[in-house]
Amino acid sequence: MSTENEQVVLTERRGHILVVTLNRPEARNACNLALARGISDAMDLLDAEDALFVGVITGAGGNFSAGADLKAVARGERGVTERGGFGLFRRPPRKPLIAAVEGYAVGGGLELCLSCDLIVAARDAKMGLPEVRHNVVAVGGGLFRLPKRIPYHVAMELALTGQFKSAEYFERLGLVNRLVEPGQALEAAIAFGNEILVNGPTALAASKEIVFQAANWTDEAGWTAQAPIAERAFNSEDRVEGLKAFAEKRKPVWKGR
């Protein structure tokens, strides 16, 4: 990871959890090219290291992200990498990723949440897709991911009005998994991650991928398509350890391979 990217994206290991912090608080963590590259590098790290089982992504300075950096866009700079916008929209990590949301998660910030697998948010957080207010189209996945996760007419209202809604509103719709008090989103997301870590990491990655891809499959296609994804977990050292630990009545020691 380059020095520039390290400054705008911070990473910290909390045991088997990788915490990724968007670190442009002066710009409400709006995404420019450096931020996108930093996120992409962090996702590569999460995917590559066996000892990292889960990722948590959050923002510095009391906000998750205000979306694209419009000043950078005006300069002709796009915050896009091989993984897509924000360094992950098109190709999220293969391991579970939790969004820890404080303040604003709007535009690309909401699309970043939609690229995650679980969302923990402060009660006073604000989320929405305001792009239409500027005659811009939300092309970071929000317009096709949101209606798959909340009712169609609600998604359409958000897309066409550009209004911000509270995290409590989205929790009622099932988009936000857990609501917490302001300032507690990161620690609650890490605690959520630790709940997940009792399970086998190769099975977690496979289960995440199958659920993520399921919207693109018919039931008939799913039987075939899930097999190669599940195979890595079935053939892993962790599966052997899980069965052995069960037989020996002890907690398994996962290796992520």
C-alpha positions as CSV (number, residue, x, y, z in Angstrom):
1,M,0.0,0.0,0.0
2,S,1.4,3.4,-1.0
3,T,2.2,6.1,1.5
4,E,-0.5,8.3,0.0
5,N,-3.1,5.6,0.4
6,E,-2.0,4.8,3.9
7,Q,-2.8,8.4,4.9
8,V,-6.4,8.3,3.6
9,V,-7.2,4.7,4.4
10,L,-6.0,3.2,7.7
11,T,-5.9,-0.5,8.6
12,E,-5.8,-2.1,12.0
13,R,-5.8,-5.8,12.9
14,R,-8.1,-6.7,15.8
15,G,-7.3,-10.4,16.1
16,H,-8.9,-12.0,13.0
17,I,-10.7,-8.8,12.1
18,L,-9.3,-6.2,9.7
19,V,-10.6,-2.7,10.6
20,V,-10.5,-0.3,7.6
21,T,-11.0,3.4,8.3
22,L,-11.7,6.0,5.6
23,N,-9.5,8.8,6.8
24,R,-10.5,12.0,4.9
25,P,-12.5,13.6,7.7
26,E,-12.1,17.1,6.3
27,A,-14.0,15.9,3.2
28,R,-16.5,13.8,5.2
29,N,-14.6,10.8,3.8
30,A,-15.6,11.6,0.2
31,C,-14.0,9.3,-2.3
32,N,-11.2,10.4,-4.6
33,L,-8.7,8.2,-6.4
34,A,-6.3,7.9,-3.5
35,L,-9.2,6.7,-1.2
36,A,-10.4,4.2,-3.8
37,R,-6.9,2.8,-4.2
38,G,-6.5,2.6,-0.4
39,I,-9.8,0.7,0.0
40,S,-8.9,-1.6,-2.9
41,D,-5.5,-2.4,-1.3
42,A,-7.2,-3.1,2.1
43,M,-9.7,-5.5,0.4
44,D,-6.8,-7.3,-1.3
45,L,-5.2,-7.7,2.1
46,L,-8.4,-9.0,3.6
47,D,-8.8,-11.5,0.8
48,A,-5.1,-12.6,0.7
49,E,-4.3,-13.3,4.4
50,D,-5.6,-16.6,5.8
51,A,-5.5,-15.1,9.4
52,L,-8.0,-12.4,8.5
53,F,-11.5,-13.8,8.6
54,V,-13.8,-10.7,8.6
55,G,-13.5,-7.0,7.7
56,V,-15.1,-3.9,9.2
57,I,-15.1,-0.6,7.3
58,T,-15.8,2.7,9.0
59,G,-15.1,6.5,8.6
60,A,-13.0,8.9,10.6
61,G,-14.3,12.1,12.1
62,G,-17.9,11.2,12.8
63,N,-19.0,10.4,9.2
64,F,-19.0,7.2,7.2
65,S,-18.8,8.8,3.7
66,A,-20.5,11.6,1.9
67,G,-20.0,9.8,-1.5
68,A,-17.8,10.9,-4.4
69,D,-15.4,13.8,-4.0
70,L,-17.1,16.2,-6.5
71,K,-14.0,18.5,-6.5
72,A,-11.9,15.5,-7.7
73,V,-14.6,14.7,-10.3
74,A,-14.5,18.3,-11.6
75,R,-10.8,17.8,-12.1
76,G,-11.5,14.7,-14.2
77,E,-10.4,12.3,-11.4
78,R,-12.5,9.2,-10.8
79,G,-12.3,7.1,-7.6
80,V,-12.3,3.8,-9.4
81,T,-10.0,0.8,-9.4
82,E,-10.1,-2.7,-10.8
83,R,-12.5,-3.5,-8.0
84,G,-14.8,-0.7,-9.2
85,G,-15.9,2.6,-7.6
86,F,-14.7,3.2,-4.0
87,G,-12.2,0.4,-4.6
88,L,-14.8,-2.4,-4.1
89,F,-18.3,-1.7,-5.6
90,R,-17.9,-4.1,-8.5
91,R,-15.8,-6.7,-6.7
92,P,-16.3,-6.8,-2.9
93,P,-14.0,-9.0,-0.8
94,R,-14.8,-12.7,-0.7
95,K,-14.9,-12.6,3.1
96,P,-17.7,-11.0,5.2
97,L,-17.5,-7.2,5.4
98,I,-19.4,-5.1,8.0
99,A,-20.1,-1.4,7.6
100,A,-19.9,0.6,10.9
101,V,-21.9,3.8,10.1
102,E,-21.8,7.1,11.9
103,G,-23.0,10.5,10.6
104,Y,-23.6,10.6,6.8
105,A,-23.6,7.5,4.5
106,V,-25.0,9.1,1.4
107,G,-24.5,8.7,-2.3
108,G,-21.5,6.5,-2.8
109,G,-21.4,6.2,1.0
110,L,-24.7,4.3,0.9
111,E,-23.5,2.3,-2.0
112,L,-20.5,1.4,0.0
113,C,-22.9,0.1,2.7
114,L,-24.7,-1.9,0.0
115,S,-21.4,-3.5,-1.0
116,C,-21.0,-4.8,2.6
117,D,-22.7,-7.9,4.0
118,L,-23.9,-6.5,7.3
119,I,-24.5,-2.9,8.5
120,V,-24.2,-1.5,12.1
121,A,-25.4,2.1,12.3
122,A,-25.7,4.8,14.9
123,R,-29.3,5.8,15.5
124,D,-28.7,9.4,14.3
125,A,-26.9,8.3,11.1
126,K,-28.3,9.6,7.8
127,M,-28.4,7.6,4.6
128,G,-29.7,8.2,1.1
129,L,-29.0,8.6,-2.6
130,P,-29.0,12.4,-3.3
131,E,-27.5,12.1,-6.8
132,V,-30.6,13.2,-8.7
133,R,-30.4,16.6,-6.9
134,H,-27.4,17.3,-9.0
135,N,-28.7,15.7,-12.2
136,V,-26.3,12.8,-11.5
137,V,-27.2,9.1,-11.6
138,A,-26.1,6.7,-8.8
139,V,-24.1,4.3,-10.8
140,G,-22.2,2.6,-7.9
141,G,-24.7,-0.2,-7.6
142,G,-27.3,1.6,-5.4
143,L,-30.1,1.7,-8.0
144,F,-30.0,-2.1,-8.6
145,R,-28.9,-3.3,-5.2
146,L,-31.3,-1.3,-3.1
147,P,-34.5,-2.6,-4.6
148,K,-33.3,-6.2,-4.0
149,R,-33.0,-5.4,-0.3
150,I,-35.9,-3.2,0.5
151,P,-39.4,-2.9,-1.0
152,Y,-39.5,-1.6,-4.6
153,H,-41.6,1.5,-4.1
154,V,-39.5,2.6,-1.1
155,A,-36.3,2.2,-3.1
156,M,-37.9,4.1,-6.0
157,E,-38.9,6.9,-3.6
158,L,-35.3,7.2,-2.3
159,A,-33.9,7.2,-5.8
160,L,-36.3,9.8,-7.2
161,T,-36.5,12.2,-4.2
162,G,-32.9,12.1,-3.2
163,Q,-34.0,12.4,0.4
164,F,-32.0,11.4,3.4
165,K,-33.5,9.0,5.9
166,S,-32.4,8.0,9.4
167,A,-30.7,4.7,10.2
168,E,-33.7,3.8,12.3
169,Y,-35.8,4.1,9.1
170,F,-33.5,1.7,7.3
171,E,-33.4,-0.7,10.3
172,R,-37.2,-1.0,10.1
173,L,-36.9,-2.0,6.5
174,G,-34.3,-4.6,7.3
175,L,-31.3,-2.9,5.6
176,V,-29.5,-2.1,8.8
177,N,-28.8,-5.1,11.0
178,R,-28.1,-3.4,14.3
179,L,-28.8,0.1,15.7
180,V,-26.5,1.5,18.4
181,E,-26.1,4.8,20.2
182,P,-24.0,7.5,18.5
183,G,-20.3,6.9,18.7
184,Q,-20.7,3.2,19.3
185,A,-20.9,1.9,15.7
186,L,-17.3,0.8,15.3
187,E,-17.1,-1.1,18.6
188,A,-20.5,-2.7,18.0
189,A,-19.4,-3.8,14.5
190,I,-16.2,-5.4,15.9
191,A,-18.3,-7.2,18.6
192,F,-20.6,-8.4,15.8
193,G,-17.6,-9.6,13.9
194,N,-16.4,-11.5,17.0
195,E,-19.8,-13.2,17.2
196,I,-19.2,-14.4,13.6
197,L,-15.7,-15.6,14.3
198,V,-16.8,-18.6,16.4
199,N,-17.7,-20.1,13.0
200,G,-15.4,-21.7,10.4
201,P,-13.8,-18.9,8.3
202,T,-13.7,-20.9,5.0
203,A,-17.4,-21.7,5.5
204,L,-18.1,-18.0,6.3
205,A,-16.5,-16.9,3.0
206,A,-18.4,-19.6,1.0
207,S,-21.7,-18.8,2.7
208,K,-21.2,-15.1,2.1
209,E,-20.5,-15.7,-1.6
210,I,-23.5,-18.0,-2.2
211,V,-25.9,-15.6,-0.5
212,F,-24.4,-12.7,-2.5
213,Q,-24.8,-14.5,-5.8
214,A,-28.2,-16.0,-5.0
215,A,-30.2,-13.1,-6.4
216,N,-28.7,-13.9,-9.8
217,W,-29.6,-17.6,-9.8
218,T,-32.8,-19.6,-10.3
219,D,-33.2,-22.4,-7.9
220,E,-32.2,-24.9,-10.6
221,A,-29.0,-23.0,-11.4
222,G,-28.2,-22.6,-7.7
223,W,-27.7,-26.3,-7.2
224,T,-24.8,-26.3,-9.7
225,A,-23.5,-22.8,-9.1
226,Q,-23.0,-23.2,-5.3
227,A,-20.9,-26.4,-5.6
228,P,-17.6,-24.9,-6.6
229,I,-18.0,-22.1,-4.0
230,A,-18.7,-24.5,-1.2
231,E,-16.0,-26.9,-2.3
232,R,-13.1,-24.8,-0.8
233,A,-14.8,-25.0,2.6
234,F,-15.5,-28.7,2.3
235,N,-11.8,-29.4,1.4
236,S,-10.3,-27.1,3.9
237,E,-8.2,-27.8,7.0
238,D,-10.8,-25.9,9.0
239,R,-13.5,-28.5,8.1
240,V,-11.2,-31.3,9.5
241,E,-10.6,-29.2,12.6
242,G,-14.3,-28.4,13.0
243,L,-15.2,-32.1,13.0
244,K,-12.3,-33.0,15.2
245,A,-13.2,-30.3,17.8
246,F,-16.8,-31.5,17.8
247,A,-15.7,-35.1,18.5
248,E,-13.3,-33.9,21.2
249,K,-15.9,-31.6,22.8
250,R,-13.7,-28.5,22.5
251,K,-13.6,-25.1,20.7
252,P,-12.1,-25.3,17.2
253,V,-8.9,-23.5,16.4
254,W,-9.5,-22.0,13.0
255,K,-6.7,-21.2,10.5
256,G,-8.6,-19.8,7.6
257,R,-7.4,-22.5,5.2
